[in-house]
Amino acid sequence: MTRWVWTQKAQEIEPKRHKAGEMVWPQYAKKAPKQWLEDGLIVDKTEYVKEGQTEIFDFM
């Protein structure tokens, strides 16, 4: 199942509303507008590469 997160691009455009790697708004968590994906504003959580600290879920 796809879970969408914001990208760095989305954060740069709207830093007060979006943080890279965070889940998109709940109403769009499973099904987001296609245009967001095409514009590079969101990405599947499994494809998001986070810089910095490793999480326990990275090893599962």
mmCIF file of the N, C-alpha and C atoms, coordinates in Angstrom:
data_MODEL
# 
_entry.id   MODEL 
# 
loop_
_atom_site.group_PDB 
_atom_site.id 
_atom_site.type_symbol 
_atom_site.label_atom_id 
_atom_site.label_alt_id 
_atom_site.label_comp_id 
_atom_site.label_asym_id 
_atom_site.label_entity_id 
_atom_site.label_seq_id 
_atom_site.pdbx_PDB_ins_code 
_atom_site.Cartn_x 
_atom_site.Cartn_y 
_atom_site.Cartn_z 
_atom_site.occupancy 
_atom_site.B_iso_or_equiv 
_atom_site.pdbx_formal_charge 
_atom_site.auth_seq_id 
_atom_site.auth_comp_id 
_atom_site.auth_asym_id 
_atom_site.auth_atom_id 
_atom_site.pdbx_PDB_model_num 
ATOM 1   N N  . MET A 1 1  ? 0.846  -1.177 0.000   1.00 0.00 ? 1  MET A N  1 
ATOM 2   C CA . MET A 1 1  ? 0.000  0.000  0.000   1.00 0.00 ? 1  MET A CA 1 
ATOM 3   C C  . MET A 1 1  ? 0.896  1.247  0.000   1.00 0.00 ? 1  MET A C  1 
ATOM 4   N N  . THR A 1 2  ? 0.578  2.175  -0.847  1.00 0.00 ? 2  THR A N  1 
ATOM 5   C CA . THR A 1 2  ? 1.350  3.401  -0.972  1.00 0.00 ? 2  THR A CA 1 
ATOM 6   C C  . THR A 1 2  ? 0.980  4.382  0.139   1.00 0.00 ? 2  THR A C  1 
ATOM 7   N N  . ARG A 1 3  ? 1.995  4.943  0.752   1.00 0.00 ? 3  ARG A N  1 
ATOM 8   C CA . ARG A 1 3  ? 1.829  6.021  1.726   1.00 0.00 ? 3  ARG A CA 1 
ATOM 9   C C  . ARG A 1 3  ? 2.685  7.174  1.224   1.00 0.00 ? 3  ARG A C  1 
ATOM 10  N N  . TRP A 1 4  ? 2.095  8.334  1.074   1.00 0.00 ? 4  TRP A N  1 
ATOM 11  C CA . TRP A 1 4  ? 2.773  9.481  0.490   1.00 0.00 ? 4  TRP A CA 1 
ATOM 12  C C  . TRP A 1 4  ? 3.414  10.366 1.544   1.00 0.00 ? 4  TRP A C  1 
ATOM 13  N N  . VAL A 1 5  ? 4.613  10.849 1.236   1.00 0.00 ? 5  VAL A N  1 
ATOM 14  C CA . VAL A 1 5  ? 5.311  11.815 2.086   1.00 0.00 ? 5  VAL A CA 1 
ATOM 15  C C  . VAL A 1 5  ? 5.735  13.001 1.233   1.00 0.00 ? 5  VAL A C  1 
ATOM 16  N N  . TRP A 1 6  ? 5.922  14.136 1.885   1.00 0.00 ? 6  TRP A N  1 
ATOM 17  C CA . TRP A 1 6  ? 6.368  15.345 1.185   1.00 0.00 ? 6  TRP A CA 1 
ATOM 18  C C  . TRP A 1 6  ? 7.843  15.212 0.814   1.00 0.00 ? 6  TRP A C  1 
ATOM 19  N N  . THR A 1 7  ? 8.235  15.857 -0.276  1.00 0.00 ? 7  THR A N  1 
ATOM 20  C CA . THR A 1 7  ? 9.624  15.862 -0.723  1.00 0.00 ? 7  THR A CA 1 
ATOM 21  C C  . THR A 1 7  ? 10.314 17.161 -0.292  1.00 0.00 ? 7  THR A C  1 
ATOM 22  N N  . GLN A 1 8  ? 11.613 17.197 -0.515  1.00 0.00 ? 8  GLN A N  1 
ATOM 23  C CA . GLN A 1 8  ? 12.386 18.409 -0.225  1.00 0.00 ? 8  GLN A CA 1 
ATOM 24  C C  . GLN A 1 8  ? 11.871 19.567 -1.079  1.00 0.00 ? 8  GLN A C  1 
ATOM 25  N N  . LYS A 1 9  ? 11.483 19.273 -2.311  1.00 0.00 ? 9  LYS A N  1 
ATOM 26  C CA . LYS A 1 9  ? 10.949 20.306 -3.200  1.00 0.00 ? 9  LYS A CA 1 
ATOM 27  C C  . LYS A 1 9  ? 9.701  20.950 -2.602  1.00 0.00 ? 9  LYS A C  1 
ATOM 28  N N  . ALA A 1 10 ? 8.802  20.128 -2.070  1.00 0.00 ? 10 ALA A N  1 
ATOM 29  C CA . ALA A 1 10 ? 7.580  20.658 -1.445  1.00 0.00 ? 10 ALA A CA 1 
ATOM 30  C C  . ALA A 1 10 ? 7.926  21.533 -0.250  1.00 0.00 ? 10 ALA A C  1 
ATOM 31  N N  . GLN A 1 11 ? 8.920  21.103 0.519   1.00 0.00 ? 11 GLN A N  1 
ATOM 32  C CA . GLN A 1 11 ? 9.338  21.880 1.688   1.00 0.00 ? 11 GLN A CA 1 
ATOM 33  C C  . GLN A 1 11 ? 9.920  23.231 1.274   1.00 0.00 ? 11 GLN A C  1 
ATOM 34  N N  . GLU A 1 12 ? 10.685 23.255 0.209   1.00 0.00 ? 12 GLU A N  1 
ATOM 35  C CA . GLU A 1 12 ? 11.275 24.505 -0.269  1.00 0.00 ? 12 GLU A CA 1 
ATOM 36  C C  . GLU A 1 12 ? 10.205 25.473 -0.769  1.00 0.00 ? 12 GLU A C  1 
ATOM 37  N N  . ILE A 1 13 ? 9.153  24.937 -1.374  1.00 0.00 ? 13 ILE A N  1 
ATOM 38  C CA . ILE A 1 13 ? 8.079  25.783 -1.899  1.00 0.00 ? 13 ILE A CA 1 
ATOM 39  C C  . ILE A 1 13 ? 7.199  26.329 -0.776  1.00 0.00 ? 13 ILE A C  1 
ATOM 40  N N  . GLU A 1 14 ? 6.839  25.481 0.183   1.00 0.00 ? 14 GLU A N  1 
ATOM 41  C CA . GLU A 1 14 ? 5.925  25.854 1.286   1.00 0.00 ? 14 GLU A CA 1 
ATOM 42  C C  . GLU A 1 14 ? 6.490  25.362 2.620   1.00 0.00 ? 14 GLU A C  1 
ATOM 43  N N  . PRO A 1 15 ? 7.571  25.958 3.112   1.00 0.00 ? 15 PRO A N  1 
ATOM 44  C CA . PRO A 1 15 ? 8.206  25.454 4.339   1.00 0.00 ? 15 PRO A CA 1 
ATOM 45  C C  . PRO A 1 15 ? 7.324  25.484 5.588   1.00 0.00 ? 15 PRO A C  1 
ATOM 46  N N  . LYS A 1 16 ? 6.347  26.354 5.628   1.00 0.00 ? 16 LYS A N  1 
ATOM 47  C CA . LYS A 1 16 ? 5.466  26.408 6.800   1.00 0.00 ? 16 LYS A CA 1 
ATOM 48  C C  . LYS A 1 16 ? 4.412  25.305 6.784   1.00 0.00 ? 16 LYS A C  1 
ATOM 49  N N  . ARG A 1 17 ? 4.160  24.736 5.612   1.00 0.00 ? 17 ARG A N  1 
ATOM 50  C CA . ARG A 1 17 ? 3.096  23.731 5.489   1.00 0.00 ? 17 ARG A CA 1 
ATOM 51  C C  . ARG A 1 17 ? 3.618  22.317 5.282   1.00 0.00 ? 17 ARG A C  1 
ATOM 52  N N  . HIS A 1 18 ? 4.814  22.177 4.691   1.00 0.00 ? 18 HIS A N  1 
ATOM 53  C CA . HIS A 1 18 ? 5.330  20.850 4.346   1.00 0.00 ? 18 HIS A CA 1 
ATOM 54  C C  . HIS A 1 18 ? 6.734  20.661 4.898   1.00 0.00 ? 18 HIS A C  1 
ATOM 55  N N  . LYS A 1 19 ? 6.990  19.464 5.403   1.00 0.00 ? 19 LYS A N  1 
ATOM 56  C CA . LYS A 1 19 ? 8.330  19.107 5.863   1.00 0.00 ? 19 LYS A CA 1 
ATOM 57  C C  . LYS A 1 19 ? 8.711  17.811 5.152   1.00 0.00 ? 19 LYS A C  1 
ATOM 58  N N  . ALA A 1 20 ? 9.852  17.815 4.500   1.00 0.00 ? 20 ALA A N  1 
ATOM 59  C CA . ALA A 1 20 ? 10.301 16.652 3.736   1.00 0.00 ? 20 ALA A CA 1 
ATOM 60  C C  . ALA A 1 20 ? 10.311 15.401 4.609   1.00 0.00 ? 20 ALA A C  1 
ATOM 61  N N  . GLY A 1 21 ? 9.721  14.332 4.074   1.00 0.00 ? 21 GLY A N  1 
ATOM 62  C CA . GLY A 1 21 ? 9.674  13.061 4.776   1.00 0.00 ? 21 GLY A CA 1 
ATOM 63  C C  . GLY A 1 21 ? 8.454  12.852 5.647   1.00 0.00 ? 21 GLY A C  1 
ATOM 64  N N  . GLU A 1 22 ? 7.712  13.902 5.918   1.00 0.00 ? 22 GLU A N  1 
ATOM 65  C CA . GLU A 1 22 ? 6.508  13.760 6.735   1.00 0.00 ? 22 GLU A CA 1 
ATOM 66  C C  . GLU A 1 22 ? 5.337  13.343 5.860   1.00 0.00 ? 22 GLU A C  1 
ATOM 67  N N  . MET A 1 23 ? 4.432  12.595 6.467   1.00 0.00 ? 23 MET A N  1 
ATOM 68  C CA . MET A 1 23 ? 3.251  12.134 5.741   1.00 0.00 ? 23 MET A CA 1 
ATOM 69  C C  . MET A 1 23 ? 2.439  13.334 5.255   1.00 0.00 ? 23 MET A C  1 
ATOM 70  N N  . VAL A 1 24 ? 1.844  13.171 4.080   1.00 0.00 ? 24 VAL A N  1 
ATOM 71  C CA . VAL A 1 24 ? 0.963  14.217 3.562   1.00 0.00 ? 24 VAL A CA 1 
ATOM 72  C C  . VAL A 1 24 ? -0.261 14.287 4.465   1.00 0.00 ? 24 VAL A C  1 
ATOM 73  N N  . TRP A 1 25 ? -1.118 15.264 4.240   1.00 0.00 ? 25 TRP A N  1 
ATOM 74  C CA . TRP A 1 25 ? -2.320 15.423 5.058   1.00 0.00 ? 25 TRP A CA 1 
ATOM 75  C C  . TRP A 1 25 ? -3.123 14.130 5.075   1.00 0.00 ? 25 TRP A C  1 
ATOM 76  N N  . PRO A 1 26 ? -3.770 13.821 6.204   1.00 0.00 ? 26 PRO A N  1 
ATOM 77  C CA . PRO A 1 26 ? -4.480 12.545 6.363   1.00 0.00 ? 26 PRO A CA 1 
ATOM 78  C C  . PRO A 1 26 ? -5.459 12.198 5.236   1.00 0.00 ? 26 PRO A C  1 
ATOM 79  N N  . GLN A 1 27 ? -6.169 13.167 4.730   1.00 0.00 ? 27 GLN A N  1 
ATOM 80  C CA . GLN A 1 27 ? -7.141 12.872 3.672   1.00 0.00 ? 27 GLN A CA 1 
ATOM 81  C C  . GLN A 1 27 ? -6.476 12.443 2.362   1.00 0.00 ? 27 GLN A C  1 
ATOM 82  N N  . TYR A 1 28 ? -5.159 12.692 2.234   1.00 0.00 ? 28 TYR A N  1 
ATOM 83  C CA . TYR A 1 28 ? -4.428 12.299 1.023   1.00 0.00 ? 28 TYR A CA 1 
ATOM 84  C C  . TYR A 1 28 ? -3.382 11.226 1.295   1.00 0.00 ? 28 TYR A C  1 
ATOM 85  N N  . ALA A 1 29 ? -3.370 10.657 2.492   1.00 0.00 ? 29 ALA A N  1 
ATOM 86  C CA . ALA A 1 29 ? -2.339 9.692  2.878   1.00 0.00 ? 29 ALA A CA 1 
ATOM 87  C C  . ALA A 1 29 ? -2.286 8.475  1.956   1.00 0.00 ? 29 ALA A C  1 
ATOM 88  N N  . LYS A 1 30 ? -3.425 7.994  1.503   1.00 0.00 ? 30 LYS A N  1 
ATOM 89  C CA . LYS A 1 30 ? -3.462 6.806  0.648   1.00 0.00 ? 30 LYS A CA 1 
ATOM 90  C C  . LYS A 1 30 ? -3.682 7.131  -0.824  1.00 0.00 ? 30 LYS A C  1 
ATOM 91  N N  . LYS A 1 31 ? -4.415 8.212  -1.081  1.00 0.00 ? 31 LYS A N  1 
ATOM 92  C CA . LYS A 1 31 ? -4.716 8.572  -2.468  1.00 0.00 ? 31 LYS A CA 1 
ATOM 93  C C  . LYS A 1 31 ? -4.556 10.084 -2.618  1.00 0.00 ? 31 LYS A C  1 
ATOM 94  N N  . ALA A 1 32 ? -3.457 10.466 -3.226  1.00 0.00 ? 32 ALA A N  1 
ATOM 95  C CA . ALA A 1 32 ? -3.136 11.887 -3.395  1.00 0.00 ? 32 ALA A CA 1 
ATOM 96  C C  . ALA A 1 32 ? -3.325 12.304 -4.854  1.00 0.00 ? 32 ALA A C  1 
ATOM 97  N N  . PRO A 1 33 ? -3.460 13.591 -5.106  1.00 0.00 ? 33 PRO A N  1 
ATOM 98  C CA . PRO A 1 33 ? -3.597 14.075 -6.487  1.00 0.00 ? 33 PRO A CA 1 
ATOM 99  C C  . PRO A 1 33 ? -2.388 13.692 -7.353  1.00 0.00 ? 33 PRO A C  1 
ATOM 100 N N  . LYS A 1 34 ? -2.652 13.195 -8.515  1.00 0.00 ? 34 LYS A N  1 
ATOM 101 C CA . LYS A 1 34 ? -1.607 12.770 -9.451  1.00 0.00 ? 34 LYS A CA 1 
ATOM 102 C C  . LYS A 1 34 ? -0.640 13.918 -9.761  1.00 0.00 ? 34 LYS A C  1 
ATOM 103 N N  . GLN A 1 35 ? -1.156 15.134 -9.829  1.00 0.00 ? 35 GLN A N  1 
ATOM 104 C CA . GLN A 1 35 ? -0.329 16.292 -10.160 1.00 0.00 ? 35 GLN A CA 1 
ATOM 105 C C  . GLN A 1 35 ? 0.789  16.504 -9.138  1.00 0.00 ? 35 GLN A C  1 
ATOM 106 N N  . TRP A 1 36 ? 0.523  16.214 -7.863  1.00 0.00 ? 36 TRP A N  1 
ATOM 107 C CA . TRP A 1 36 ? 1.561  16.357 -6.833  1.00 0.00 ? 36 TRP A CA 1 
ATOM 108 C C  . TRP A 1 36 ? 2.742  15.433 -7.131  1.00 0.00 ? 36 TRP A C  1 
ATOM 109 N N  . LEU A 1 37 ? 2.429  14.204 -7.546  1.00 0.00 ? 37 LEU A N  1 
ATOM 110 C CA . LEU A 1 37 ? 3.477  13.247 -7.877  1.00 0.00 ? 37 LEU A CA 1 
ATOM 111 C C  . LEU A 1 37 ? 4.239  13.701 -9.118  1.00 0.00 ? 37 LEU A C  1 
ATOM 112 N N  . GLU A 1 38 ? 3.511  14.132 -10.138 1.00 0.00 ? 38 GLU A N  1 
ATOM 113 C CA . GLU A 1 38 ? 4.141  14.599 -11.376 1.00 0.00 ? 38 GLU A CA 1 
ATOM 114 C C  . GLU A 1 38 ? 5.014  15.822 -11.137 1.00 0.00 ? 38 GLU A C  1 
ATOM 115 N N  . ASP A 1 39 ? 4.607  16.687 -10.214 1.00 0.00 ? 39 ASP A N  1 
ATOM 116 C CA . ASP A 1 39 ? 5.365  17.897 -9.900  1.00 0.00 ? 39 ASP A CA 1 
ATOM 117 C C  . ASP A 1 39 ? 6.525  17.644 -8.934  1.00 0.00 ? 39 ASP A C  1 
ATOM 118 N N  . GLY A 1 40 ? 6.626  16.411 -8.428  1.00 0.00 ? 40 GLY A N  1 
ATOM 119 C CA . GLY A 1 40 ? 7.713  16.076 -7.511  1.00 0.00 ? 40 GLY A CA 1 
ATOM 120 C C  . GLY A 1 40 ? 7.504  16.576 -6.095  1.00 0.00 ? 40 GLY A C  1 
ATOM 121 N N  . LEU A 1 41 ? 6.253  16.836 -5.727  1.00 0.00 ? 41 LEU A N  1 
ATOM 122 C CA . LEU A 1 41 ? 5.963  17.331 -4.377  1.00 0.00 ? 41 LEU A CA 1 
ATOM 123 C C  . LEU A 1 41 ? 5.794  16.206 -3.373  1.00 0.00 ? 41 LEU A C  1 
ATOM 124 N N  . ILE A 1 42 ? 5.443  15.009 -3.859  1.00 0.00 ? 42 ILE A N  1 
ATOM 125 C CA . ILE A 1 42 ? 5.282  13.851 -2.992  1.00 0.00 ? 42 ILE A CA 1 
ATOM 126 C C  . ILE A 1 42 ? 6.018  12.659 -3.585  1.00 0.00 ? 42 ILE A C  1 
ATOM 127 N N  . VAL A 1 43 ? 6.280  11.683 -2.731  1.00 0.00 ? 43 VAL A N  1 
ATOM 128 C CA . VAL A 1 43 ? 6.918  10.447 -3.157  1.00 0.00 ? 43 VAL A CA 1 
ATOM 129 C C  . VAL A 1 43 ? 6.430  9.341  -2.218  1.00 0.00 ? 43 VAL A C  1 
ATOM 130 N N  . ASP A 1 44 ? 6.450  8.102  -2.707  1.00 0.00 ? 44 ASP A N  1 
ATOM 131 C CA . ASP A 1 44 ? 6.088  6.970  -1.867  1.00 0.00 ? 44 ASP A CA 1 
ATOM 132 C C  . ASP A 1 44 ? 7.068  6.905  -0.699  1.00 0.00 ? 44 ASP A C  1 
ATOM 133 N N  . LYS A 1 45 ? 6.554  6.629  0.494   1.00 0.00 ? 45 LYS A N  1 
ATOM 134 C CA . LYS A 1 45 ? 7.395  6.602  1.693   1.00 0.00 ? 45 LYS A CA 1 
ATOM 135 C C  . LYS A 1 45 ? 8.578  5.649  1.536   1.00 0.00 ? 45 LYS A C  1 
ATOM 136 N N  . THR A 1 46 ? 8.392  4.535  0.833   1.00 0.00 ? 46 THR A N  1 
ATOM 137 C CA . THR A 1 46 ? 9.480  3.571  0.658   1.00 0.00 ? 46 THR A CA 1 
ATOM 138 C C  . THR A 1 46 ? 10.586 4.102  -0.243  1.00 0.00 ? 46 THR A C  1 
ATOM 139 N N  . GLU A 1 47 ? 10.293 5.124  -1.048  1.00 0.00 ? 47 GLU A N  1 
ATOM 140 C CA . GLU A 1 47 ? 11.281 5.693  -1.959  1.00 0.00 ? 47 GLU A CA 1 
ATOM 141 C C  . GLU A 1 47 ? 11.969 6.925  -1.391  1.00 0.00 ? 47 GLU A C  1 
ATOM 142 N N  . TYR A 1 48 ? 11.460 7.419  -0.270  1.00 0.00 ? 48 TYR A N  1 
ATOM 143 C CA . TYR A 1 48 ? 12.032 8.636  0.317   1.00 0.00 ? 48 TYR A CA 1 
ATOM 144 C C  . TYR A 1 48 ? 13.333 8.307  1.022   1.00 0.00 ? 48 TYR A C  1 
ATOM 145 N N  . VAL A 1 49 ? 14.393 9.040  0.685   1.00 0.00 ? 49 VAL A N  1 
ATOM 146 C CA . VAL A 1 49 ? 15.692 8.867  1.320   1.00 0.00 ? 49 VAL A CA 1 
ATOM 147 C C  . VAL A 1 49 ? 15.917 10.029 2.269   1.00 0.00 ? 49 VAL A C  1 
ATOM 148 N N  . LYS A 1 50 ? 15.928 9.701  3.549   1.00 0.00 ? 50 LYS A N  1 
ATOM 149 C CA . LYS A 1 50 ? 16.088 10.727 4.570   1.00 0.00 ? 50 LYS A CA 1 
ATOM 150 C C  . LYS A 1 50 ? 17.555 10.845 4.940   1.00 0.00 ? 50 LYS A C  1 
ATOM 151 N N  . GLU A 1 51 ? 18.015 12.067 5.012   1.00 0.00 ? 51 GLU A N  1 
ATOM 152 C CA . GLU A 1 51 ? 19.387 12.303 5.427   1.00 0.00 ? 51 GLU A CA 1 
ATOM 153 C C  . GLU A 1 51 ? 19.437 12.407 6.938   1.00 0.00 ? 51 GLU A C  1 
ATOM 154 N N  . GLY A 1 52 ? 20.529 11.935 7.507   1.00 0.00 ? 52 GLY A N  1 
ATOM 155 C CA . GLY A 1 52 ? 20.695 12.085 8.951   1.00 0.00 ? 52 GLY A CA 1 
ATOM 156 C C  . GLY A 1 52 ? 20.463 10.810 9.714   1.00 0.00 ? 52 GLY A C  1 
ATOM 157 N N  . GLN A 1 53 ? 19.811 10.930 10.850  1.00 0.00 ? 53 GLN A N  1 
ATOM 158 C CA . GLN A 1 53 ? 19.644 9.843  11.794  1.00 0.00 ? 53 GLN A CA 1 
ATOM 159 C C  . GLN A 1 53 ? 18.835 8.687  11.230  1.00 0.00 ? 53 GLN A C  1 
ATOM 160 N N  . THR A 1 54 ? 19.288 7.477  11.541  1.00 0.00 ? 54 THR A N  1 
ATOM 161 C CA . THR A 1 54 ? 18.614 6.264  11.136  1.00 0.00 ? 54 THR A CA 1 
ATOM 162 C C  . THR A 1 54 ? 17.489 5.954  12.117  1.00 0.00 ? 54 THR A C  1 
ATOM 163 N N  . GLU A 1 55 ? 16.389 5.435  11.604  1.00 0.00 ? 55 GLU A N  1 
ATOM 164 C CA . GLU A 1 55 ? 15.277 5.007  12.441  1.00 0.00 ? 55 GLU A CA 1 
ATOM 165 C C  . GLU A 1 55 ? 15.253 3.500  12.522  1.00 0.00 ? 55 GLU A C  1 
ATOM 166 N N  . ILE A 1 56 ? 14.659 2.956  13.543  1.00 0.00 ? 56 ILE A N  1 
ATOM 167 C CA . ILE A 1 56 ? 14.550 1.506  13.715  1.00 0.00 ? 56 ILE A CA 1 
ATOM 168 C C  . ILE A 1 56 ? 13.838 0.876  12.524  1.00 0.00 ? 56 ILE A C  1 
ATOM 169 N N  . PHE A 1 57 ? 12.893 1.596  11.930  1.00 0.00 ? 57 PHE A N  1 
ATOM 170 C CA . PHE A 1 57 ? 12.147 1.055  10.793  1.00 0.00 ? 57 PHE A CA 1 
ATOM 171 C C  . PHE A 1 57 ? 13.015 0.891  9.548   1.00 0.00 ? 57 PHE A C  1 
ATOM 172 N N  . ASP A 1 58 ? 14.178 1.533  9.520   1.00 0.00 ? 58 ASP A N  1 
ATOM 173 C CA . ASP A 1 58 ? 15.093 1.368  8.397   1.00 0.00 ? 58 ASP A CA 1 
ATOM 174 C C  . ASP A 1 58 ? 15.665 -0.042 8.343   1.00 0.00 ? 58 ASP A C  1 
ATOM 175 N N  . PHE A 1 59 ? 15.631 -0.758 9.460   1.00 0.00 ? 59 PHE A N  1 
ATOM 176 C CA . PHE A 1 59 ? 16.210 -2.086 9.536   1.00 0.00 ? 59 PHE A CA 1 
ATOM 177 C C  . PHE A 1 59 ? 15.173 -3.199 9.438   1.00 0.00 ? 59 PHE A C  1 
ATOM 178 N N  . MET A 1 60 ? 13.926 -2.848 9.350   1.00 0.00 ? 60 MET A N  1 
ATOM 179 C CA . MET A 1 60 ? 12.851 -3.850 9.320   1.00 0.00 ? 60 MET A CA 1 
ATOM 180 C C  . MET A 1 60 ? 12.445 -4.142 7.895   1.00 0.00 ? 60 MET A C  1 
# 
